[in-house]
Amino acid sequence: MLSRIAESLFWIGRYVERAEDTARILDVQTQLMVEDPTVDVRATCDGVLAIMGVPVAAGEIVGPPDLLRRLAYDPTSPASIHATLRNAREVARRARETLSTSMWEAVNTTWRAIPSGRFESMQPPVGLAWVRDRAALINGTADATMPRDQGWQFLMLGRSIERADMTARLVAAASLSTSSAWTTSLRACGGYESFLRTYRGLETDREAAEFLVLDRLFPRSVVFALSRAEQCLENLESAGQRAGFQNEAQRLLGRTRAELEYRALSDVLTDLPHEMERLQRTCALATDAVTRRYFAGSVATVWNQGRG
């Protein structure tokens, strides 16, 4: 496969996932600020920006409108939904010849609602739900129309790395906040009901962290996403290695997953912010390794990896 096409599909996966996850986080947090009068609005806004790696100037007071502007509507902010959907459309255009007509239309139609002002004119809950729905449409169209060839593997690889990174950000933020933050994080990942069924209604910080980090069946858990990324990399290699891994990205992701799964849960939970920050660095290094191995002459796109 041409490296240009492979790179485009990888970043379609990442950009669409980033837009969806940003919408999920914003939706849950803004609703929380409206519905719960005890919530510290300033601290919540600062926390969401920290999750996304968007700096806040010393002494600056950020409220819900500015939070939405920075993370949803601002075309100059790399972390905004506007910017990620614009980038998804641009990389899809470069890979146009390999996408099905319905896949291209799903991406292109989604983007056209942004510069037209339609997205920003919606009420925030409606607009953020629209982003989630459009991401589901794009992903569902890809699932229904793309052959399971190398292109599909690159798309899924990008989506899985981005998902692991975003869940790690949520877990790190929740571990530094009050216990109610875990419920918020579970809802942002769309996993609150699954969590309650898994733990039969037992809601504790430990179980919530275990579910979001280590659950092998929940598709937005860190371990599930890392395992899916590893499988994609294995599928991309034409022949298996007899010993070790020549694929640096596979080695990085596999080592991190194994360290999370095979260590005692108490050890993982002792310093969750550090563990999740380390995971974010691993995702950045894995992206660099994928770029060097498969995307000749390219430079990996850099997003903020830390927390603020």
LOPANU-962122 format. One record per residue (C-alpha): residue in one letter; x, y, z. Coordinates in steps of 0.02 Angstrom, whole numbers, plus 50000, padded with zeros to 5 digits. Layout:
N
aXYZ
...
END
This chain:
308
m500005000050000
l500625017649960
s501275026050117
r500225041550077
i498625031250079
a499135021650235
e499525037750327
s497875045650277
l496865030750339
f497835030350503
w497445048650535
i495625047250482
g495465034450623
r496315045950747
y495435062150700
v493685054750700
e494005046350867
r494705062550939
a493175072350883
e491985059450957
d492905058251123
t493025077151139
a491135078351109
r490815064951240
i491885073851370
l491135090851336
d489355084351337
v489515075751506
q490475089851588
t489385104151527
q487805095051578
l488575091851749
m488935110451773
v487135114851727
e486265101551829
d487305100951988
p487395117552083
t488775110852197
v490015108852053
d491495120752051
v491295127551874
r493015135351862
a493905119651924
t492875108851807
c493295119551655
d495135119651702
g495075100751725
v494315097651553
l495615108851470
a496975099451566
i496295082751502
m496465089351325
g498185096851354
v497575114751324
p498525127251433
v497655140051542
a498575156251578
a498965160551759
g497495169751833
e496375166451684
i494575162051725
v493795149951601
g491915147451600
p490795135551501
p490625147051348
d492515148751330
l492735130151361
l491555126351218
r492415139051106
r494135131651134
l493655113351122
a492205113750999
y492165128950886
d493885137150876
p494685133250706
t496405138650770
s496425126550917
p497165109450870
a496125101551008
s494445108050946
i493115097650860
h493155110350717
a495005107250687
t494945088250704
l493475086350584
r494325098150460
n495895087650469
a494895071550450
r494105078250291
e495795083850223
v496645067050248
a495095058250179
r495235069050023
r497035063250000
a496465045150010
r494895047949907
e495305034449779
t495345020849911
l493775025750006
s492045019749959
t490865033249896
s489795031650052
m491315033050166
w491915048950079
e490165056350084
a490015052850270
v491645062050307
n491355076250183
t489555079450234
t490065080050416
w491395093050381
r490245103950274
a489145107350425
i490625115450515
p491135130250403
s489315133350359
g488995137750541
r487695124250563
f488665115350701
e488995131050802
s487185136850785
m486535121250872
q486225121151059
p487785113151138
p486945096751191
v486185094851018
g487815099250929
l488875087451034
a487625073351009
w487705077150822
v489605074950825
r489435058150912
d488125052650787
r489195058050638
a490705048850708
a489645033350729
l489045035250549
i490825036850483
n491435022050584
g489915011550539
t490105015550354
a491935010650361
d491464994550448
a490154990350316
t491094995350158
m492974993250185
p493834976650148
r494864969950293
d496504973650204
q497984984450253
g496955000250237
w495714993950365
q497144989350483
f497865006850475
l496155014650507
m495875003550658
l497655006250720
g497415025050722
r495725023650808
s496395011750941
i497935022050985
e496885037750999
r495585028851107
a496915022351227
d497645039851241
m495965048451273
t495405035651403
a497075037751491
r496775056551501
l495055053851578
v495725041451706
a497155052851756
a495965067451783
a494705056951880
s496055050151996
l496505067852049
s494695073152079
t493265068252192
s492415051352184
s490995058552077
a492285061251940
w492325042451909
t490465042151869
t490735056851751
s492185047951666
l491185031951646
r489765041751566
a490985050951451
c491615034051389
g489845027651366
g490205013851490
y489195018151645
e487815005351615
s489064991851566
f490054995751723
l488514993851834
r488094977151754
t489884970951770
y490044975551955
r488194972751998
g487894990552054
l489454991952164
e490125009352129
t491855012552203
d493385021752139
r494385005652131
e493104996352025
a492865011151908
a494735012851881
e494904994151852
f493494994551724
l494175009351624
v495985003451627
l495984984451630
d494314977451568
r494654965851421
l492874966551353
f492414985151361
p492974992951194
r493485009651270
s494585002651408
v496445005851396
v496904987451387
f495594983551254
a496194997951144
l498024993151165
s497634974951123
r496704980250966
a498154991350912
e499374976950939
q498294965450833
c498244978250692
l500134979550692
e500314960650692
n499114959550544
l500134972550449
e501724962250458
s501864950050313
a502744936650416
g502834933550602
q504454936050697
r505264920450766
a505964930350913
g505694947850980
f504894962150885
q505654971950743
n504094982750745
e504504995850877
a502705001750893
q502114984150929
r503474981951059
l503024998451146
l501164995251152
g501344976951199
r502534980551341
t501394994051412
r499864982751400
a500774968451485
e501404979651625
l499624985351658
e498844967951649
y500134957751744
r500524969651886
a499494968952045
l497984980252031
s498494989252191
d500164993752111
v499325000951957
l498085010952060
t499385017952179
d499945031252059
l498665031951920
p499095049551858
h500905044351830
e500415027851749
m499195036451630
e500435050151587
r501705036651545
l500405028251436
q500105044451341
r501975045751308
t501945027751246
c500545032051124
a501575046751059
l503125035951040
a502115022150955
t501415034950832
d503195040650793
a503715022550766
v502225019150651
t502645034750552
r504475029650529
r504055011750480
y502585014250363
f502445032450310
a504015036050210
g504605054050222
s503235059450343
v503345067650512
a502125062150646
t500775074650692
v501085081050868
w499675083950990
n499855089251171
q500205073551270
g500315080051446
r498995086651562
g499085105351535
END
